[in-house]
Amino acid sequence: MQKINTKRLQTGTTTVGIVCKDGIVLAADKRVSAGYRIAHKAFDKIHQISETMVVTTAGLVSDAQLITKLIKAELMLKKIRETREATVKEASNLLANIVYANVRRMSMVPGIVGFLLGGRDSEGFHLVEIGIDGSISFFDDYTSDGSGSDLAIGVLEASYNKNINVDEGIKLAIKSINSAIQRDMPTGSGLDVFTITDKGIKKVMTKTIETKIL
């Protein structure tokens, strides 16, 4: 993820989503960069937005935080009005509309942020990518976002199979994020891993990587 830098504006992070036969695995690193400077080393980039859905964020910190608050509020209002949880498709459309409006709003600082949305509804488990332009892409296997996504995708492409379970998915997510940490400068400082199963949403790992020399 990226804080505003008036000299140079980039997005830097690595997020991963994996569809398993018994759930969804989402993972992200914990580094926030501002140009060439590490601005934060223990930042949360995965957020629960409802009782059945989680998003990862990649992009400008301020936009990511605001849009995450907005989509949580929209889903809560929808639940109150309709006395039911939104489907993943409905949540994806709501989030995409917010992102679309955000990136096209005139501003001195472009509002660039993308999301991976994982969730469960009556139709099963789903993994969706909301692009920085508000586009919607559904995946039945895996995807990755951020500056280290090419490195993570290489690991996922080589190791993923349709019969993978959540436990195996966690290990694969960690391996793919670690690949990005090793080679992508804006990715690093640790990782978080969440799962979505029939038992609900669970944060299964949070780890900070210390680089101090004693």
Backbone torsions as a table, in degrees:
resi	resn	phi	psi	omega
1	MET	NA	165.2	-169.9
2	GLN	-137.1	127.4	169.1
3	LYS	-83.4	162.1	-176.8
4	ILE	-67.4	128.8	176.7
5	ASN	-128.2	117.5	-174.9
6	THR	-71.0	-19.4	-179.4
7	LYS	-85.9	-39.5	-177.0
8	ARG	-149.4	132.9	-176.2
9	LEU	-117.6	116.3	178.0
10	GLN	-135.4	166.5	167.7
11	THR	-113.8	132.8	-176.7
12	GLY	-140.6	117.6	176.1
13	THR	179.4	174.6	169.6
14	THR	-139.5	123.4	175.1
15	THR	-123.7	149.3	-175.4
16	VAL	-136.6	140.0	172.7
17	GLY	-129.1	135.2	-177.3
18	ILE	-131.8	129.4	175.4
19	VAL	-90.8	122.2	178.6
20	CYS	-112.1	166.3	-178.2
21	LYS	-68.3	-19.1	-179.3
22	ASP	-124.4	19.9	177.7
23	GLY	158.9	-165.5	-179.7
24	ILE	-124.8	141.6	173.6
25	VAL	-118.0	130.5	176.0
26	LEU	-124.2	137.0	-179.6
27	ALA	-141.6	153.8	179.2
28	ALA	-156.2	153.1	174.5
29	ASP	-79.0	-179.0	-173.0
30	LYS	-122.8	11.6	-176.0
31	ARG	-92.3	138.4	170.0
32	VAL	-115.4	126.2	-178.8
33	SER	-114.6	151.1	175.5
34	ALA	-131.1	92.8	-171.6
35	GLY	68.9	-120.9	178.6
36	TYR	-97.6	5.7	-177.6
37	ARG	-103.5	139.8	174.9
38	ILE	-85.1	112.4	-174.5
39	ALA	-89.2	-26.4	-178.5
40	HIS	-155.0	139.8	-176.6
41	LYS	-115.9	3.7	-179.7
42	ALA	-143.5	49.9	-174.9
43	PHE	-92.7	139.1	178.7
44	ASP	-88.0	120.4	-179.7
45	LYS	-111.3	4.7	177.1
46	ILE	-120.2	129.2	-174.3
47	HIS	-135.8	135.8	173.7
48	GLN	-80.5	126.5	-177.1
49	ILE	-110.0	-10.4	174.3
50	SER	-159.7	-176.5	179.9
51	GLU	-70.3	-14.4	-174.7
52	THR	-127.6	1.2	-174.1
53	MET	-135.9	147.6	-179.9
54	VAL	-135.4	146.0	174.6
55	VAL	-124.7	149.5	166.5
56	THR	-105.7	152.9	-178.3
57	THR	-123.5	143.9	175.9
58	ALA	-144.8	116.3	-179.7
59	GLY	149.1	-154.6	179.9
60	LEU	-67.6	132.9	-174.5
61	VAL	-58.6	-48.1	-175.8
62	SER	-60.9	-44.0	179.7
63	ASP	-67.2	-41.4	179.7
64	ALA	-61.4	-43.6	-179.7
65	GLN	-66.1	-44.6	-179.1
66	LEU	-64.8	-47.2	-176.5
67	ILE	-66.7	-35.7	176.7
68	THR	-62.3	-42.6	177.0
69	LYS	-63.4	-41.1	-178.6
70	LEU	-65.0	-44.9	-177.5
71	ILE	-69.4	-34.7	175.8
72	LYS	-62.6	-42.9	179.2
73	ALA	-65.5	-42.4	-179.7
74	GLU	-63.2	-41.0	-179.4
75	LEU	-69.7	-35.0	177.6
76	MET	-67.4	-42.8	177.5
77	LEU	-62.6	-41.2	179.3
78	LYS	-62.8	-40.1	179.0
79	LYS	-64.7	-41.3	179.5
80	ILE	-64.9	-43.8	-177.0
81	ARG	-70.2	-39.2	-172.7
82	GLU	-107.6	-0.1	179.8
83	THR	51.4	40.8	175.8
84	ARG	-158.7	158.8	175.0
85	GLU	-74.6	144.2	175.6
86	ALA	-66.2	149.5	172.2
87	THR	-75.1	164.1	179.1
88	VAL	-63.0	-37.9	178.3
89	LYS	-63.2	-43.2	178.8
90	GLU	-63.7	-44.1	178.9
91	ALA	-63.7	-39.4	179.2
92	SER	-62.9	-42.1	179.1
93	ASN	-66.4	-40.9	177.2
94	LEU	-61.6	-47.7	-179.2
95	LEU	-64.6	-41.8	179.7
96	ALA	-63.0	-38.4	178.2
97	ASN	-63.3	-40.2	178.5
98	ILE	-65.1	-45.1	-179.6
99	VAL	-64.6	-42.5	179.2
100	TYR	-58.0	-47.2	179.9
101	ALA	-66.6	-36.8	-177.0
102	ASN	-66.5	-45.4	-174.7
103	VAL	-73.9	-20.3	-179.0
104	ARG	-99.0	2.7	176.5
105	ARG	-79.6	131.5	-179.4
106	MET	-62.6	129.7	-178.5
107	SER	-160.4	151.3	175.2
108	MET	-68.7	-24.4	178.6
109	VAL	-118.7	116.2	-179.3
110	PRO	-60.2	132.7	-179.8
111	GLY	-86.5	80.1	-174.1
112	ILE	-100.3	116.3	175.7
113	VAL	-157.8	137.9	178.0
114	GLY	-123.1	158.8	-175.5
115	PHE	-133.0	147.5	161.7
116	LEU	-109.5	129.6	-179.3
117	LEU	-116.8	123.4	175.0
118	GLY	-116.0	140.2	-178.4
119	GLY	-164.4	172.7	179.4
120	ARG	-131.0	136.3	172.9
121	ASP	-143.7	-166.6	-175.8
122	SER	-64.1	-19.0	-179.5
123	GLU	-93.6	-3.3	177.7
124	GLY	122.7	-155.5	-179.6
125	PHE	-98.0	144.7	-175.6
126	HIS	-140.3	147.7	174.2
127	LEU	-128.4	124.5	-175.1
128	VAL	-130.9	139.1	172.2
129	GLU	-106.1	126.0	173.2
130	ILE	-102.8	109.2	-176.5
131	GLY	-70.7	166.7	-179.1
132	ILE	-64.6	-15.5	179.0
133	ASP	-97.2	3.8	-178.4
134	GLY	88.8	8.4	178.3
135	SER	-74.1	155.8	-178.8
136	ILE	-122.0	127.0	177.7
137	SER	-132.5	123.1	176.8
138	PHE	-93.5	140.0	-179.6
139	PHE	-124.2	140.4	176.7
140	ASP	-107.8	10.1	178.6
141	ASP	-135.1	-72.9	-177.6
142	TYR	-162.2	164.0	172.2
143	THR	-160.8	169.0	179.5
144	SER	-148.4	151.6	-178.8
145	ASP	-136.0	158.1	177.3
146	GLY	102.7	178.9	-174.3
147	SER	-65.7	-25.9	179.9
148	GLY	-98.5	13.4	-173.9
149	SER	-64.6	-34.9	179.2
150	ASP	-61.9	-39.4	178.6
151	LEU	-68.4	-41.8	179.7
152	ALA	-67.2	-41.3	-179.2
153	ILE	-60.7	-36.8	178.9
154	GLY	-59.3	-41.4	177.9
155	VAL	-68.6	-44.7	179.7
156	LEU	-62.0	-42.9	-179.6
157	GLU	-60.5	-38.1	-176.6
158	ALA	-78.6	-27.7	-169.3
159	SER	-114.8	-14.2	-173.9
160	TYR	-75.7	144.2	168.8
161	ASN	-142.6	157.4	-172.7
162	LYS	-65.8	-21.2	-176.5
163	ASN	-96.2	11.4	-178.3
164	ILE	-64.5	138.9	175.4
165	ASN	-99.2	175.7	-174.3
166	VAL	-62.5	-41.7	179.3
167	ASP	-59.8	-42.2	177.3
168	GLU	-69.6	-35.3	178.5
169	GLY	-63.7	-37.4	177.3
170	ILE	-60.8	-46.9	-179.9
171	LYS	-62.4	-40.4	179.6
172	LEU	-67.8	-39.2	178.5
173	ALA	-62.6	-44.0	178.7
174	ILE	-62.4	-43.1	179.9
175	LYS	-62.5	-41.3	-177.6
176	SER	-71.4	-40.3	176.2
177	ILE	-65.1	-40.6	179.2
178	ASN	-61.3	-36.7	177.4
179	SER	-60.6	-41.1	178.0
180	ALA	-69.5	-39.2	179.3
181	ILE	-59.7	-36.7	-176.7
182	GLN	-68.9	-30.0	-170.9
183	ARG	-123.5	-15.2	-177.4
184	ASP	-106.6	115.8	-174.2
185	MET	-59.1	-45.1	-177.9
186	PRO	-71.0	-9.8	179.6
187	THR	-99.2	132.8	176.7
188	GLY	159.8	-161.1	175.3
189	SER	70.5	-3.4	177.9
190	GLY	142.4	-171.9	179.2
191	LEU	-157.1	156.2	172.8
192	ASP	-122.6	146.2	177.5
193	VAL	-133.5	128.9	176.5
194	PHE	-119.5	150.6	172.8
195	THR	-125.1	150.3	173.7
196	ILE	-124.8	115.1	-179.1
197	THR	-133.6	-175.2	176.6
198	ASP	-63.7	-19.8	179.2
199	LYS	-85.8	-6.5	179.0
200	GLY	117.0	-162.8	-178.9
201	ILE	-97.7	135.5	-178.3
202	LYS	-141.6	134.0	171.4
203	LYS	-87.0	107.8	-172.0
204	VAL	-94.0	-16.6	179.7
205	MET	-157.2	139.2	166.3
206	THR	-141.8	127.0	-174.9
207	LYS	-141.8	129.7	174.9
208	THR	-103.8	131.5	-179.9
209	ILE	-95.3	117.0	178.7
210	GLU	-89.1	135.8	-179.0
211	THR	-119.9	20.4	-179.2
212	LYS	-73.8	142.5	174.5
213	ILE	-105.0	115.8	-177.1
214	LEU	-86.3	NA	NA
